[in-house]
Amino acid sequence: MKGLSNKITLWRGMVGLIFAAGLYATYARFAWGLGRATNLTDAQPWGLWVGMGTLCGVGLSAGGFAIAAAVYLLGFERYRPVLRTAVLVSFLGYLSVIAGMMYELGLPWRIWHPIFMWNRHSMLFEISWCVMLYTTVLALEFSPALVEKIPWEGLRNWYLKWHHEVLIALVMVGVVLSSLHQSFLGGLYLITKGKLDPLWYSASLPTMFYLSAIPAGLAVTIMAMYLSIRSLKADVDPAVLSEVSRLIAPLLALYAMFRFVDLITHNAMPYMFRWREESWSFWLEMGLFVVGPLVLLSREKIRNNPQTLYWTCAMVVAGFMTNRLNVSITGLQASSGVYYIPKWTEFASTLMILAAVVMAFRYAVIYLDILPKVAARPRWTVGRVAEA
């Protein structure tokens, strides 16, 4: 694997600029408040930080519980090579959600209130508890990768033995918490009845959020592994990517069937064909998240080509993000009477968090045993998986 370099490169310069802008945006947010640091208003109180930071961050972290459940609970050992990558991506994803919530909360220093001041009637109460608990579970699931580097053999062996004994319970708790959290984020928008556009509002929003998150989380895991293989020269069999991709198409098909049946049952189909921004955004979402990936992933040539598979997964992720932004922003603009465009400081802080996640993943892959290792495998190019 390629080691670290001290050279100043174009990419490192761009990361430095992102952090400089993000730190300024952070200062503006906490020193001057939401009014000066964002374009949020009383009519549009939730914007980019909720749509991108929370809804997308949580959904794109779904690969961890899906792969963990497949390996430990269902016994699908063929997915074990991607297990640590999926858990790491999920762990970093939830840390980014927590960081983003600090920007979004008007009084972030009161984040501890839900622990002691219970409001069982609030959806945000459940969401805050799920974020805290599932992040803890992910930290415990990922901890062996760190403990393995401890030089004290006795302590290391004791912890790994204890972790092995409680692992199945951890995975089961993680599956329950993540499933609840993915669905309840959709349930949060049930309060927008009469305000959210009919193309997205439904009593089945919790189910649709859950069904859409799993394929998106798996797509992010594939992208992370591909970039590790290409950029960090990680010694990973690229056939693993093709194996995971076989799960995405049927999950997308299930989501698509559920979505269109739901549109029919609550008479929202006519809204699809009106000449308006919401309809265009809907078809963009369907094209990126459903139609395009289903067509591409049905071809074995696409699944066996690491580069084209990467871009197909990028399409899935882009479609998923479009869906979450449609629910949180686009679908509410007509009823709110506000055309919300995020301020540059909102973009800057979001990009800084994303850059921090990418850097953390990179260093974890370099210094920890995250990716699967193979002793010998055929040489391959970016263009195509070599035949064994």
C-alpha positions as CSV (number, residue, x, y, z in Angstrom):
1,M,0.0,0.0,0.0
2,K,1.2,3.5,-0.8
3,G,2.7,5.3,2.1
4,L,2.2,8.9,3.1
5,S,4.0,11.7,1.4
6,N,4.9,15.2,2.6
7,K,4.7,16.8,-0.8
8,I,2.3,19.7,-1.4
9,T,-0.1,18.6,-4.1
10,L,-3.1,20.2,-5.9
11,W,-5.5,18.0,-3.9
12,R,-3.9,18.8,-0.6
13,G,-4.0,22.5,-1.4
14,M,-7.8,22.1,-2.2
15,V,-8.3,20.3,1.1
16,G,-6.5,23.2,2.9
17,L,-8.8,25.7,1.3
18,I,-11.9,23.7,2.2
19,F,-10.8,23.6,5.8
20,A,-10.0,27.3,5.9
21,A,-13.4,28.2,4.5
22,G,-15.1,25.6,6.8
23,L,-13.4,27.0,9.9
24,Y,-14.5,30.5,9.0
25,A,-18.0,29.3,8.4
26,T,-17.9,27.5,11.8
27,Y,-16.8,30.8,13.4
28,A,-19.6,32.7,11.7
29,R,-22.2,30.1,12.7
30,F,-21.3,30.1,16.4
31,A,-20.3,33.7,16.8
32,W,-23.0,35.4,14.8
33,G,-25.8,32.8,14.9
34,L,-28.0,31.2,12.3
35,G,-29.4,34.4,10.9
36,R,-26.1,35.7,9.5
37,A,-24.4,32.4,8.8
38,T,-27.3,30.8,6.8
39,N,-30.2,31.6,4.5
40,L,-32.6,29.8,6.9
41,T,-35.8,31.5,7.9
42,D,-38.9,30.8,10.0
43,A,-40.6,29.6,6.8
44,Q,-37.6,27.4,5.9
45,P,-36.1,26.4,9.2
46,W,-34.4,23.2,7.9
47,G,-32.1,23.4,5.0
48,L,-28.8,22.0,3.7
49,W,-27.6,20.8,7.1
50,V,-30.7,18.7,7.7
51,G,-31.1,17.5,4.1
52,M,-27.5,16.8,3.4
53,G,-25.9,16.4,6.8
54,T,-28.6,14.4,8.6
55,L,-30.8,12.7,6.1
56,C,-28.1,11.8,3.6
57,G,-25.4,11.2,6.2
58,V,-27.6,8.6,8.1
59,G,-28.9,7.0,5.0
60,L,-25.5,6.6,3.3
61,S,-24.3,4.9,6.5
62,A,-26.7,2.0,6.2
63,G,-24.1,-0.3,4.6
64,G,-22.6,-1.1,8.1
65,F,-25.7,-2.7,9.6
66,A,-26.7,-4.4,6.3
67,I,-23.3,-6.1,5.8
68,A,-23.0,-6.9,9.6
69,A,-26.4,-8.6,9.6
70,A,-25.6,-10.5,6.4
71,V,-22.4,-11.9,7.8
72,Y,-23.1,-12.5,11.5
73,L,-26.8,-13.1,11.6
74,L,-27.5,-14.7,8.2
75,G,-24.2,-16.4,7.8
76,F,-23.3,-15.0,4.3
77,E,-19.5,-15.3,4.7
78,R,-18.8,-14.2,1.2
79,Y,-19.5,-10.6,2.3
80,R,-17.0,-10.8,5.2
81,P,-14.2,-9.2,3.1
82,V,-16.1,-5.9,3.0
83,L,-17.3,-6.0,6.6
84,R,-14.7,-3.7,8.2
85,T,-15.0,-1.2,5.4
86,A,-18.8,-1.0,5.7
87,V,-18.6,-0.6,9.5
88,L,-15.9,2.1,9.2
89,V,-17.9,4.0,6.6
90,S,-21.0,3.8,8.8
91,F,-19.0,4.9,11.9
92,L,-17.5,7.9,10.1
93,G,-20.9,8.7,8.6
94,Y,-22.6,8.9,12.0
95,L,-19.7,11.0,13.3
96,S,-20.4,13.4,10.4
97,V,-24.1,13.5,11.3
98,I,-23.2,14.4,14.9
99,A,-20.9,17.1,13.7
100,G,-23.6,18.4,11.3
101,M,-26.2,18.4,14.1
102,M,-24.0,20.7,16.1
103,Y,-24.3,23.3,13.3
104,E,-28.0,22.8,12.9
105,L,-29.0,23.0,16.6
106,G,-29.8,26.5,17.7
107,L,-28.3,25.7,21.1
108,P,-25.9,22.9,20.5
109,W,-24.5,22.9,24.0
110,R,-27.9,21.5,25.1
111,I,-27.4,18.3,23.1
112,W,-27.2,16.4,26.4
113,H,-30.8,17.3,27.3
114,P,-32.5,14.3,25.6
115,I,-30.5,12.0,27.9
116,F,-32.2,13.4,31.0
117,M,-35.2,15.3,29.8
118,W,-37.4,12.7,28.0
119,N,-40.1,13.8,25.6
120,R,-41.6,10.5,24.3
121,H,-44.0,12.3,22.0
122,S,-41.2,13.9,19.9
123,M,-39.8,12.2,16.8
124,L,-36.6,14.1,17.4
125,F,-36.3,12.5,20.9
126,E,-36.1,9.0,19.2
127,I,-33.7,10.2,16.5
128,S,-31.3,11.8,19.0
129,W,-31.2,8.7,21.1
130,C,-30.7,6.4,18.1
131,V,-27.8,8.6,16.9
132,M,-26.1,8.4,20.2
133,L,-26.7,4.7,20.8
134,Y,-25.9,3.5,17.3
135,T,-22.8,5.6,17.1
136,T,-21.7,3.8,20.4
137,V,-22.5,0.4,18.9
138,L,-20.5,1.3,15.7
139,A,-17.6,2.4,17.8
140,L,-17.6,-1.0,19.6
141,E,-18.0,-2.9,16.4
142,F,-15.0,-1.1,14.9
143,S,-12.9,-1.2,18.0
144,P,-11.0,-4.4,17.3
145,A,-9.3,-2.7,14.3
146,L,-7.8,-0.3,16.9
147,V,-7.2,-2.8,19.7
148,E,-5.2,-5.0,17.4
149,K,-2.5,-2.3,17.3
150,I,-2.1,-2.2,21.1
151,P,1.4,-3.4,22.0
152,W,0.3,-5.0,25.3
153,E,-0.6,-8.6,24.4
154,G,-2.5,-9.4,27.6
155,L,-4.8,-6.4,27.3
156,R,-5.3,-6.9,23.6
157,N,-6.2,-10.6,23.9
158,W,-8.6,-9.9,26.8
159,Y,-10.5,-7.2,24.9
160,L,-10.7,-9.2,21.7
161,K,-12.0,-12.3,23.6
162,W,-14.6,-10.1,25.4
163,H,-15.6,-8.5,22.1
164,H,-16.0,-11.9,20.4
165,E,-18.4,-13.0,23.2
166,V,-20.7,-10.0,22.9
167,L,-20.4,-9.4,19.1
168,I,-23.6,-11.1,18.1
169,A,-25.6,-9.1,20.7
170,L,-23.9,-5.9,19.4
171,V,-24.9,-6.7,15.8
172,M,-28.5,-7.4,16.8
173,V,-28.7,-4.2,18.8
174,G,-27.1,-2.3,15.9
175,V,-29.6,-3.7,13.3
176,V,-32.5,-2.7,15.5
177,L,-31.2,0.8,16.2
178,S,-30.2,1.5,12.6
179,S,-33.5,0.2,11.3
180,L,-35.5,2.3,13.7
181,H,-33.4,5.4,12.9
182,Q,-33.6,5.0,9.1
183,S,-37.3,4.7,9.2
184,F,-38.0,7.3,11.9
185,L,-36.2,9.9,9.8
186,G,-38.9,9.4,7.2
187,G,-41.5,9.5,10.0
188,L,-40.2,12.9,11.0
189,Y,-41.7,14.3,7.8
190,L,-45.2,12.9,8.5
191,I,-45.7,16.2,10.4
192,T,-45.6,18.0,7.0
193,K,-48.9,16.7,5.7
194,G,-50.4,19.4,3.5
195,K,-47.1,21.1,3.1
196,L,-44.8,18.5,1.5
197,D,-45.5,17.9,-2.2
198,P,-47.7,14.8,-2.9
199,L,-44.9,13.3,-5.0
200,W,-43.0,12.7,-1.7
201,Y,-45.5,12.9,1.1
202,S,-46.9,9.5,2.1
203,A,-47.9,7.7,5.3
204,S,-45.3,5.1,4.1
205,L,-42.4,7.6,4.3
206,P,-40.7,5.6,7.1
207,T,-40.8,2.4,5.0
208,M,-39.5,4.2,1.9
209,F,-36.6,5.8,3.8
210,Y,-35.6,2.4,5.1
211,L,-35.8,0.6,1.7
212,S,-33.9,3.4,-0.1
213,A,-31.1,3.6,2.5
214,I,-29.8,0.0,2.2
215,P,-28.8,0.0,-1.5
216,A,-27.4,3.5,-1.1
217,G,-25.2,2.4,1.9
218,L,-24.0,-0.6,-0.1
219,A,-23.1,1.7,-3.1
220,V,-21.0,3.9,-0.8
221,T,-19.2,0.9,0.5
222,I,-18.3,-0.2,-3.0
223,M,-17.1,3.3,-3.9
224,A,-14.9,3.5,-0.8
225,M,-13.3,0.1,-1.6
226,Y,-12.7,1.0,-5.2
227,L,-11.0,4.3,-4.3
228,S,-8.8,2.4,-1.8
229,I,-7.8,0.0,-4.5
230,R,-7.1,2.7,-7.0
231,S,-5.6,5.5,-4.9
232,L,-3.9,3.6,-2.0
233,K,-2.9,0.5,-4.0
234,A,-4.7,-1.7,-1.5
235,D,-4.3,-5.4,-2.2
236,V,-7.9,-6.3,-2.6
237,D,-9.6,-8.7,-5.0
238,P,-11.9,-6.4,-7.1
239,A,-14.3,-9.3,-7.6
240,V,-15.5,-8.5,-4.1
241,L,-17.0,-5.3,-5.5
242,S,-19.0,-7.3,-8.1
243,E,-20.2,-9.6,-5.4
244,V,-21.6,-6.8,-3.2
245,S,-23.2,-5.1,-6.3
246,R,-25.4,-8.1,-6.9
247,L,-27.5,-7.0,-3.8
248,I,-28.1,-3.5,-5.0
249,A,-30.3,-4.1,-8.1
250,P,-33.0,-6.2,-6.3
251,L,-33.2,-3.8,-3.4
252,L,-33.7,-0.9,-5.9
253,A,-36.3,-2.8,-7.7
254,L,-38.2,-3.5,-4.4
255,Y,-38.0,0.2,-3.6
256,A,-39.2,1.2,-7.0
257,M,-42.2,-1.1,-6.9
258,F,-43.2,0.1,-3.4
259,R,-42.8,3.7,-4.4
260,F,-44.9,3.6,-7.5
261,V,-47.6,1.5,-5.8
262,D,-47.7,4.2,-3.1
263,L,-47.9,7.0,-5.7
264,I,-50.9,5.2,-7.3
265,T,-52.7,4.5,-4.0
266,H,-52.7,8.1,-2.8
267,N,-53.5,9.6,-6.3
268,A,-50.2,11.4,-6.8
269,M,-49.5,10.1,-10.3
270,P,-50.9,13.2,-12.1
271,Y,-48.3,15.4,-10.3
272,M,-45.5,13.6,-12.1
273,F,-46.4,15.1,-15.4
274,R,-47.0,18.7,-14.5
275,W,-44.7,21.4,-15.9
276,R,-43.0,22.5,-12.7
277,E,-39.7,22.2,-10.8
278,E,-41.0,19.5,-8.4
279,S,-41.8,17.2,-11.3
280,W,-38.4,17.7,-12.9
281,S,-36.7,16.9,-9.6
282,F,-38.8,13.8,-9.2
283,W,-37.8,12.5,-12.6
284,L,-34.2,13.3,-12.0
285,E,-34.4,11.4,-8.8
286,M,-36.0,8.4,-10.5
287,G,-33.5,8.4,-13.3
288,L,-30.5,8.5,-11.1
289,F,-31.7,6.2,-8.3
290,V,-33.9,3.7,-10.1
291,V,-34.0,3.6,-13.9
292,G,-30.3,4.1,-14.6
293,P,-28.8,1.8,-12.0
294,L,-31.3,-1.0,-12.7
295,V,-30.4,-0.9,-16.4
296,L,-26.7,-0.8,-15.8
297,L,-26.5,-3.3,-12.9
298,S,-28.5,-5.8,-14.9
299,R,-25.5,-6.2,-17.2
300,E,-22.7,-8.5,-16.0
301,K,-20.2,-6.5,-18.0
302,I,-20.9,-3.4,-15.8
303,R,-20.7,-5.4,-12.6
304,N,-17.4,-7.0,-13.5
305,N,-15.8,-3.7,-14.5
306,P,-14.6,-1.9,-11.4
307,Q,-14.5,1.5,-13.0
308,T,-18.0,1.4,-14.6
309,L,-19.4,-0.2,-11.4
310,Y,-17.9,2.7,-9.4
311,W,-19.7,5.3,-11.6
312,T,-22.9,3.3,-11.4
313,C,-22.7,3.3,-7.6
314,A,-22.0,7.0,-7.8
315,M,-25.3,7.4,-9.7
316,V,-27.1,5.5,-7.0
317,V,-25.7,7.8,-4.3
318,A,-26.5,10.9,-6.4
319,G,-30.1,9.7,-6.8
320,F,-30.4,8.9,-3.1
321,M,-29.2,12.4,-2.2
322,T,-31.6,13.9,-4.7
323,N,-34.4,12.1,-3.0
324,R,-33.5,13.3,0.5
325,L,-33.0,16.9,-0.7
326,N,-36.4,16.7,-2.5
327,V,-38.1,15.6,0.7
328,S,-36.3,18.1,2.9
329,I,-36.1,21.2,0.6
330,T,-37.7,21.0,-2.9
331,G,-41.0,19.4,-1.9
332,L,-41.6,22.1,0.8
333,Q,-40.8,25.2,-1.2
334,A,-44.2,25.8,-2.8
335,S,-46.1,25.6,0.5
336,S,-43.5,27.7,2.4
337,G,-43.4,30.4,-0.3
338,V,-39.6,30.6,0.1
339,Y,-37.1,29.7,-2.6
340,Y,-34.3,28.5,-0.4
341,I,-30.7,28.7,-1.7
342,P,-28.1,27.8,0.9
343,K,-25.5,30.4,1.9
344,W,-21.9,29.7,0.9
345,T,-21.1,29.2,4.6
346,E,-23.5,26.3,4.8
347,F,-21.8,24.7,1.8
348,A,-18.3,25.4,3.3
349,S,-19.0,23.7,6.7
350,T,-20.7,20.7,5.0
351,L,-17.7,20.3,2.6
352,M,-15.3,20.6,5.6
353,I,-17.1,17.8,7.4
354,L,-17.0,15.6,4.3
355,A,-13.3,16.3,3.7
356,A,-12.6,15.3,7.3
357,V,-14.5,12.0,6.8
358,V,-12.5,11.2,3.7
359,M,-9.2,12.0,5.4
360,A,-10.1,9.9,8.4
361,F,-11.1,6.9,6.1
362,R,-7.8,7.3,4.2
363,Y,-5.6,7.2,7.4
364,A,-7.6,4.3,8.8
365,V,-7.0,2.3,5.6
366,I,-3.3,3.1,5.7
367,Y,-2.6,2.4,9.3
368,L,-5.2,-0.2,10.3
369,D,-6.2,-3.6,8.9
370,I,-9.5,-2.5,7.3
371,L,-9.4,-4.0,3.8
372,P,-9.2,-7.7,3.1
373,K,-5.8,-9.0,2.0
374,V,-5.2,-11.7,-0.5
375,A,-1.8,-13.4,-0.9
376,A,-1.9,-13.6,-4.6
377,R,-4.4,-12.6,-7.3
378,P,-4.4,-11.8,-11.1
379,R,-3.1,-8.4,-12.0
380,W,-5.9,-6.1,-13.1
381,T,-6.3,-2.7,-14.7
382,V,-8.9,0.0,-13.8
383,G,-10.8,-0.9,-16.9
384,R,-11.7,-4.5,-16.1
385,V,-11.4,-7.3,-13.6
386,A,-8.9,-9.8,-14.9
387,E,-10.1,-13.3,-15.4
388,A,-8.8,-15.9,-12.9
